[in-house]
Amino acid sequence: MRHGKIIAALSAAALALASLSGCGTETKTEDPIIEGVSGDLEIFSWWVAGSEANGLAALQGVLADKYPDVNFVNNGAATGGGSAKDVLETRMAGGNPPDSFQVHAGAEAQDYISAGQLEDVSALYDEFGLNNVFPKDLVDMLTQDGKIYTIPSNVHRSNVIWASVASLEAAGLSTEDAYYDSIDAFIAALDTAVAAGIEKPLAVGATWTQVHLLETVLMADLDQAQYNGLFDGTTDWNGDEVKAALAHFAKLMTYTNVDRDSMDWEPAMNKMFEGAAVFTIMGDWVPGALDAGNKVEGTDYLWAPSPGTKGTYGFLADSFGLTVGGPNPEAGKAWLDVISSADGQTAFNIVKGSIPARTDIDLATFPAYQQAAAESFKNDKIVGSIQHGAVATIKQGNDTGDAVSKFTTGAMDDAALATLQGELAAAYA
């Protein structure tokens, strides 16, 4: 099972990024690598709103400077983001692929590779000089049977808690530190907020954000080896440790907003600043949205590793590949050049809140959060995200979402909890 290789490579990749927070080089406008490219470039991306759309726009700007004769088209935008993967799957199966599409690095890409829908882009790693600037172990993680099929634009962290300073104060909670050393300690803080009149202090959105919350609970309640074992078969999804974690997840869901299924992560996050919630647990695409909203760390918000996960880094990376049979493969290659270039990774990650995959970018110009995240990635224990495809295939991710949605829209009683555990076990069997 390749999941074991992915998991092992995650920890090694973190060590290889030791130079990420220093030893940088200044970037300049780069010359195009793909000569004579023109025409439409059709990509598929779920970056369609908020800070994510701003990050994509930053990449589009680099593309326009570097390849002015290429016309950028993002047909993922037409899906509204949430259904982009489903629409993409239909198009790919129907023989109507875009030139390039967004996919999470790791297990999620395996489905497209197995279906013969992604080109081998190993030669582009040489042509673009990526083997010299991407950590070797990160490249190893992306390699399957000696071939590489995607190029990462960034590295993200999934296990982060965000808190409104004003809401913390209103709840009678510490405004100095948002970290809680266990799920039980976090539940006690949520009870304090409820007693202070904030009825639903934990903000979440639609199903995928709930799966995101679940994975952070699993990271907290299982040690690194146990968590990784969920995906290589050495930890029993039907075991008592997972049962206890799922009970914690069920408890946390009782503190969440009742309109959760009608919104994405960013409107849910905003509840913190409206006084309707205190916390949200979400990945580090959040800083881009907070910066865009003129929110200041320490004054308006705090962040910390999600409860019980200090010393753990929940890994994910956005990446793009070159589709088999894409209408303009040269434009697709130009896009991969842009998203992997120093200019592209700098422009994109500063806006997005993530850190570059390249090791030759000086982070001194990056916001404080990204600099801290780079240090965490270098030093912490690395585990892969479920929701964001590092350790879950598309089918496993879909099955996980279905099971969680059934649970959180239902009674969430003991019988439902047992059903949830059984369905998760079946998804990863």
C-alpha positions as semicolon CSV with decimal commas, in nm:
position;residue;x (nm);y (nm);z (nm)
1;M;0,000;0,000;0,000
2;R;0,151;0,334;-0,107
3;H;-0,002;0,517;0,190
4;G;0,287;0,391;0,401
5;K;0,537;0,552;0,164
6;I;0,345;0,879;0,173
7;I;0,335;0,883;0,553
8;A;0,705;0,805;0,589
9;A;0,798;1,070;0,334
10;L;0,598;1,339;0,512
11;S;0,824;1,336;0,817
12;A;1,139;1,324;0,607
13;A;1,019;1,612;0,392
14;A;0,983;1,827;0,700
15;L;1,350;1,782;0,783
16;A;1,447;1,864;0,428
17;L;1,272;2,199;0,456
18;A;1,512;2,315;0,725
19;S;1,641;2,588;0,498
20;L;1,295;2,726;0,418
21;S;1,307;3,003;0,676
22;G;1,644;3,134;0,561
23;C;1,914;3,122;0,297
24;G;1,675;3,279;0,046
25;T;1,733;3,456;-0,278
26;E;1,558;3,763;-0,405
27;T;1,319;3,689;-0,689
28;K;1,288;3,888;-1,010
29;T;1,061;3,868;-1,311
30;E;1,153;3,534;-1,463
31;D;1,189;3,448;-1,829
32;P;0,939;3,204;-1,980
33;I;1,058;2,845;-2,003
34;I;0,795;2,723;-2,249
35;E;0,865;2,904;-2,577
36;G;0,601;3,028;-2,820
37;V;0,299;2,927;-2,615
38;S;-0,034;3,100;-2,681
39;G;-0,409;3,040;-2,683
40;D;-0,650;2,939;-2,407
41;L;-0,528;2,776;-2,088
42;E;-0,813;2,596;-1,917
43;I;-0,757;2,494;-1,557
44;F;-0,991;2,349;-1,298
45;S;-0,956;2,484;-0,945
46;W;-1,178;2,510;-0,637
47;W;-1,011;2,840;-0,542
48;V;-1,318;3,045;-0,628
49;A;-1,383;3,273;-0,329
50;G;-1,215;3,487;-0,065
51;S;-0,846;3,457;0,001
52;E;-0,824;3,145;-0,214
53;A;-0,952;3,338;-0,517
54;N;-0,705;3,615;-0,432
55;G;-0,422;3,362;-0,437
56;L;-0,533;3,230;-0,774
57;A;-0,554;3,586;-0,903
58;A;-0,194;3,640;-0,790
59;L;-0,087;3,337;-0,992
60;Q;-0,289;3,463;-1,289
61;G;-0,095;3,790;-1,265
62;V;0,237;3,606;-1,279
63;L;0,108;3,407;-1,577
64;A;0,009;3,727;-1,759
65;D;0,356;3,877;-1,704
66;K;0,545;3,564;-1,800
67;Y;0,319;3,431;-2,077
68;P;0,122;3,730;-2,209
69;D;-0,018;3,541;-2,508
70;V;-0,193;3,283;-2,290
71;N;-0,561;3,339;-2,207
72;F;-0,643;3,211;-1,857
73;V;-0,973;3,027;-1,808
74;N;-1,077;2,870;-1,476
75;N;-1,384;2,656;-1,540
76;G;-1,377;2,530;-1,184
77;A;-1,525;2,870;-1,098
78;A;-1,845;2,782;-1,283
79;T;-1,912;2,503;-1,034
80;G;-1,916;2,734;-0,733
81;G;-1,615;2,552;-0,588
82;G;-1,788;2,289;-0,374
83;S;-1,883;2,061;-0,663
84;A;-1,569;2,121;-0,870
85;K;-1,431;1,772;-0,813
86;D;-1,757;1,606;-0,916
87;V;-1,780;1,813;-1,234
88;L;-1,416;1,745;-1,312
89;E;-1,466;1,371;-1,268
90;T;-1,758;1,377;-1,513
91;R;-1,557;1,571;-1,769
92;M;-1,252;1,348;-1,737
93;A;-1,464;1,035;-1,775
94;G;-1,627;1,189;-2,082
95;G;-1,297;1,261;-2,253
96;N;-1,325;1,639;-2,215
97;P;-1,035;1,731;-1,984
98;P;-0,901;2,078;-1,904
99;D;-0,532;2,143;-1,958
100;S;-0,452;2,124;-1,585
101;F;-0,646;2,075;-1,264
102;Q;-0,599;2,119;-0,893
103;V;-0,550;1,806;-0,684
104;H;-0,415;1,752;-0,335
105;A;-0,070;1,600;-0,330
106;G;-0,058;1,245;-0,201
107;A;-0,322;0,974;-0,205
108;E;-0,587;1,189;-0,373
109;A;-0,393;1,200;-0,701
110;Q;-0,369;0,821;-0,719
111;D;-0,719;0,787;-0,860
112;Y;-0,633;1,004;-1,161
113;I;-0,298;0,829;-1,205
114;S;-0,459;0,485;-1,198
115;A;-0,717;0,599;-1,453
116;G;-0,442;0,715;-1,689
117;Q;-0,562;1,076;-1,676
118;L;-0,239;1,247;-1,569
119;E;0,077;1,281;-1,773
120;D;0,417;1,197;-1,630
121;V;0,573;1,538;-1,560
122;S;0,908;1,407;-1,434
123;A;1,085;1,574;-1,726
124;L;0,940;1,911;-1,624
125;Y;1,104;1,875;-1,281
126;D;1,436;1,866;-1,466
127;E;1,340;2,138;-1,716
128;F;1,217;2,373;-1,443
129;G;1,505;2,291;-1,206
130;L;1,265;2,174;-0,937
131;N;1,479;1,885;-0,818
132;N;1,723;2,149;-0,696
133;V;1,469;2,362;-0,505
134;F;1,203;2,118;-0,383
135;P;1,300;1,903;-0,081
136;K;1,411;1,562;-0,203
137;D;1,179;1,380;0,031
138;L;0,883;1,587;-0,084
139;V;0,969;1,488;-0,441
140;D;0,998;1,125;-0,327
141;M;0,649;1,147;-0,177
142;L;0,513;1,262;-0,512
143;T;0,692;0,985;-0,703
144;Q;0,505;0,669;-0,798
145;D;0,687;0,385;-0,976
146;G;0,963;0,623;-1,074
147;K;0,731;0,885;-1,221
148;I;0,595;1,220;-1,096
149;Y;0,248;1,337;-1,195
150;T;0,187;1,663;-1,006
151;I;0,372;1,979;-0,905
152;P;0,289;2,140;-0,567
153;S;0,226;2,512;-0,542
154;N;0,250;2,524;-0,163
155;V;0,245;2,344;0,172
156;H;-0,047;2,395;0,411
157;R;-0,115;2,305;0,775
158;S;-0,459;2,170;0,863
159;N;-0,452;2,154;1,244
160;V;-0,489;2,516;1,353
161;I;-0,738;2,679;1,592
162;W;-0,834;3,042;1,538
163;A;-1,003;3,261;1,799
164;S;-1,147;3,612;1,808
165;V;-0,984;3,816;2,084
166;A;-1,307;4,009;2,146
167;S;-1,507;3,688;2,171
168;L;-1,251;3,531;2,403
169;E;-1,285;3,831;2,627
170;A;-1,665;3,816;2,616
171;A;-1,651;3,446;2,703
172;G;-1,422;3,504;3,001
173;L;-1,138;3,305;2,841
174;S;-0,769;3,384;2,813
175;T;-0,684;3,638;2,545
176;E;-0,315;3,550;2,565
177;D;-0,311;3,196;2,425
178;A;-0,563;2,993;2,222
179;Y;-0,395;2,656;2,280
180;Y;-0,567;2,380;2,481
181;D;-0,363;2,075;2,566
182;S;-0,643;1,824;2,518
183;I;-0,990;1,793;2,370
184;D;-1,132;1,773;2,723
185;A;-0,963;2,103;2,814
186;F;-1,109;2,258;2,499
187;I;-1,457;2,129;2,588
188;A;-1,422;2,294;2,929
189;A;-1,342;2,624;2,754
190;L;-1,646;2,583;2,529
191;D;-1,861;2,525;2,839
192;T;-1,723;2,848;2,986
193;A;-1,822;3,033;2,669
194;V;-2,172;2,885;2,676
195;A;-2,212;2,989;3,040
196;A;-2,112;3,342;2,936
197;G;-2,395;3,351;2,684
198;I;-2,224;3,242;2,361
199;E;-2,452;2,949;2,283
200;K;-2,256;2,802;1,990
201;P;-1,891;2,897;2,045
202;L;-1,734;2,666;1,783
203;A;-1,797;2,773;1,423
204;V;-1,797;2,518;1,140
205;G;-1,934;2,509;0,790
206;A;-2,050;2,243;0,548
207;T;-1,954;1,875;0,558
208;W;-1,594;1,912;0,441
209;T;-1,518;2,150;0,730
210;Q;-1,668;1,896;0,969
211;V;-1,440;1,623;0,831
212;H;-1,156;1,871;0,878
213;L;-1,257;1,908;1,244
214;L;-1,278;1,530;1,281
215;E;-0,925;1,474;1,152
216;T;-0,784;1,721;1,406
217;V;-0,963;1,532;1,685
218;L;-0,810;1,207;1,562
219;M;-0,469;1,379;1,559
220;A;-0,525;1,489;1,920
221;D;-0,654;1,163;2,063
222;L;-0,421;0,926;1,877
223;D;-0,044;0,951;1,881
224;Q;0,140;0,998;1,553
225;A;0,198;0,627;1,495
226;Q;-0,164;0,543;1,571
227;Y;-0,293;0,817;1,344
228;N;-0,067;0,712;1,057
229;G;-0,172;0,355;1,125
230;L;-0,529;0,439;1,026
231;F;-0,405;0,453;0,668
232;D;-0,151;0,171;0,654
233;G;-0,370;-0,084;0,832
234;T;-0,187;-0,098;1,165
235;T;-0,452;0,095;1,363
236;D;-0,803;-0,050;1,385
237;W;-1,074;0,199;1,288
238;N;-1,308;-0,015;1,499
239;G;-1,082;0,011;1,804
240;D;-1,151;0,180;2,138
241;E;-0,910;0,468;2,071
242;V;-1,100;0,569;1,759
243;K;-1,431;0,523;1,939
244;A;-1,320;0,766;2,209
245;A;-1,205;1,019;1,948
246;L;-1,537;0,995;1,765
247;A;-1,718;1,057;2,093
248;H;-1,510;1,372;2,136
249;F;-1,602;1,478;1,782
250;A;-1,970;1,423;1,857
251;K;-1,943;1,633;2,169
252;L;-1,769;1,916;1,983
253;M;-2,042;1,918;1,719
254;T;-2,297;2,006;1,989
255;Y;-2,119;2,341;2,029
256;T;-2,141;2,430;1,660
257;N;-2,374;2,664;1,472
258;V;-2,703;2,513;1,356
259;D;-2,673;2,676;1,011
260;R;-2,339;2,504;0,948
261;D;-2,448;2,304;0,644
262;S;-2,548;2,618;0,454
263;M;-2,204;2,785;0,449
264;D;-1,840;2,742;0,356
265;W;-1,547;2,791;0,593
266;E;-1,508;3,166;0,556
267;P;-1,865;3,270;0,647
268;A;-1,841;3,025;0,938
269;M;-1,513;3,183;1,050
270;N;-1,669;3,528;1,038
271;K;-1,911;3,425;1,311
272;M;-1,621;3,468;1,552
273;F;-1,598;3,837;1,471
274;E;-1,975;3,881;1,485
275;G;-1,979;3,757;1,846
276;A;-2,176;3,442;1,761
277;A;-1,875;3,215;1,808
278;V;-1,533;3,220;1,972
279;F;-1,331;2,958;1,781
280;T;-1,298;2,785;1,449
281;I;-1,063;2,500;1,356
282;M;-0,946;2,539;1,000
283;G;-0,632;2,520;0,788
284;D;-0,388;2,801;0,736
285;W;-0,560;2,949;0,436
286;V;-0,733;3,153;0,710
287;P;-0,460;3,423;0,744
288;G;-0,517;3,538;0,388
289;A;-0,882;3,603;0,465
290;L;-0,800;3,773;0,794
291;D;-0,539;3,995;0,632
292;A;-0,786;4,087;0,357
293;G;-1,033;4,183;0,629
294;N;-0,772;4,400;0,805
295;K;-0,764;4,170;1,108
296;V;-0,445;4,193;1,314
297;E;-0,289;3,895;1,493
298;G;-0,285;3,952;1,868
299;T;-0,530;4,239;1,848
300;D;-0,819;4,083;1,659
301;Y;-0,736;3,713;1,662
302;L;-0,512;3,443;1,805
303;W;-0,403;3,113;1,656
304;A;-0,246;2,796;1,791
305;P;-0,218;2,429;1,702
306;S;-0,563;2,275;1,731
307;P;-0,641;2,131;2,077
308;G;-0,412;1,850;2,183
309;T;-0,191;1,864;1,872
310;K;0,108;2,077;1,972
311;G;0,412;1,917;1,810
312;T;0,207;1,771;1,525
313;Y;0,182;1,921;1,175
314;G;-0,122;1,822;0,968
315;F;0,022;1,822;0,616
316;L;-0,144;1,896;0,284
317;A;-0,031;2,053;-0,041
318;D;-0,219;2,187;-0,341
319;S;-0,077;2,070;-0,669
320;F;-0,151;2,064;-1,041
321;G;-0,084;1,811;-1,313
322;L;-0,093;1,795;-1,691
323;T;-0,398;1,609;-1,819
324;V;-0,380;1,336;-2,081
325;G;-0,550;1,469;-2,393
326;G;-0,569;1,830;-2,272
327;P;-0,654;2,077;-2,552
328;N;-0,344;2,296;-2,511
329;P;-0,065;2,098;-2,346
330;E;0,195;2,371;-2,402
331;A;-0,024;2,616;-2,211
332;G;-0,062;2,352;-1,941
333;K;0,316;2,330;-1,912
334;A;0,335;2,710;-1,890
335;W;0,089;2,697;-1,600
336;L;0,301;2,437;-1,420
337;D;0,603;2,659;-1,474
338;V;0,418;2,951;-1,314
339;I;0,288;2,766;-1,009
340;S;0,631;2,616;-0,937
341;S;0,838;2,928;-1,008
342;A;0,988;3,149;-0,738
343;D;0,771;3,439;-0,858
344;G;0,457;3,227;-0,858
345;Q;0,516;3,060;-0,522
346;T;0,603;3,391;-0,359
347;A;0,302;3,580;-0,498
348;F;0,062;3,295;-0,427
349;N;0,169;3,189;-0,079
350;I;0,193;3,536;0,071
351;V;-0,175;3,582;-0,017
352;K;-0,290;3,227;0,051
353;G;-0,139;3,184;0,398
354;S;0,059;2,872;0,308
355;I;0,435;2,827;0,276
356;P;0,626;2,768;-0,048
357;A;0,732;2,419;-0,147
358;R;1,055;2,573;-0,278
359;T;1,350;2,604;-0,040
360;D;1,512;2,903;-0,212
361;I;1,255;3,168;-0,113
362;D;1,343;3,409;0,167
363;L;1,049;3,417;0,408
364;A;1,161;3,743;0,569
365;T;0,901;3,926;0,360
366;F;0,625;3,681;0,456
367;P;0,376;3,747;0,739
368;A;0,465;3,616;1,084
369;Y;0,223;3,324;1,061
370;Q;0,394;3,173;0,755
371;Q;0,734;3,207;0,919
372;A;0,603;3,024;1,226
373;A;0,442;2,757;1,008
374;A;0,771;2,696;0,829
375;E;0,940;2,642;1,165
376;S;0,666;2,401;1,271
377;F;0,695;2,206;0,947
378;K;1,068;2,180;1,005
379;N;1,042;2,065;1,367
380;D;0,706;1,896;1,429
381;K;0,587;1,542;1,370
382;I;0,413;1,529;1,032
383;V;0,084;1,353;0,966
384;G;-0,127;1,371;0,651
385;S;-0,467;1,533;0,615
386;I;-0,773;1,318;0,548
387;Q;-1,002;1,588;0,412
388;H;-0,731;1,736;0,195
389;G;-0,618;1,419;0,025
390;A;-0,272;1,355;0,169
391;V;-0,374;1,014;0,308
392;A;-0,721;0,956;0,159
393;T;-0,805;0,871;-0,200
394;I;-1,098;1,049;-0,364
395;K;-1,329;0,754;-0,293
396;Q;-1,215;0,732;0,068
397;G;-1,264;1,107;0,105
398;N;-1,613;1,088;-0,045
399;D;-1,707;0,794;0,178
400;T;-1,575;0,981;0,482
401;G;-1,779;1,288;0,394
402;D;-2,093;1,081;0,341
403;A;-2,051;0,909;0,677
404;V;-1,985;1,236;0,863
405;S;-2,275;1,413;0,694
406;K;-2,514;1,133;0,785
407;F;-2,396;1,155;1,144
408;T;-2,399;1,534;1,190
409;T;-2,738;1,580;1,024
410;G;-2,890;1,305;1,235
411;A;-2,938;1,225;1,602
412;M;-2,564;1,197;1,687
413;D;-2,656;0,941;1,956
414;D;-2,467;0,625;2,053
415;A;-2,626;0,420;1,777
416;A;-2,535;0,681;1,517
417;L;-2,183;0,698;1,658
418;A;-2,142;0,322;1,617
419;T;-2,266;0,350;1,259
420;L;-2,020;0,631;1,189
421;Q;-1,731;0,424;1,321
422;G;-1,833;0,123;1,113
423;E;-1,865;0,330;0,797
424;L;-1,525;0,489;0,849
425;A;-1,373;0,146;0,904
426;A;-1,527;0,027;0,578
427;A;-1,399;0,333;0,392
428;Y;-1,036;0,259;0,484
429;A;-1,050;-0,119;0,479
